[in-house]
Amino acid sequence: MKVAPTIIQHEFVGLEAAVTESSNPACRNISGVVVDETRNTFMILQGGRRKTVVKNQVVLRFRLPDESVVQIDGKVLVGRPEERLKRRIRRLW
């Protein structure tokens, strides 16, 4: 799946997210709505409980507002959301 590199500059709060891969076994099978984002973590609301996911340890699948689904390695999302908008993006394909 090829996705425009600008997806990294997208706002993730409010999107449906699911952890597809994780180096931390406790983070596997977490899915829900992203309610908060910090420099190193996403907070996902799952079944009425907030689960914190470390960006550097996971691969996440997001459902965008246009119903498309993208999978992103959390390592490229590390950083404050407002600084990620300013970051220059190198195309990898």
Buried (B, 14 or more C-beta within 10 A) or exposed (E): EEBEBEBBEBEBEEBBBBBBBBEEEEBEEBBBBBEEBEEBBBBBBBEEEEBEBBBBBBBBBBBBEEEEEBEBEBEBBBBEBEEBEEEEEEEEE
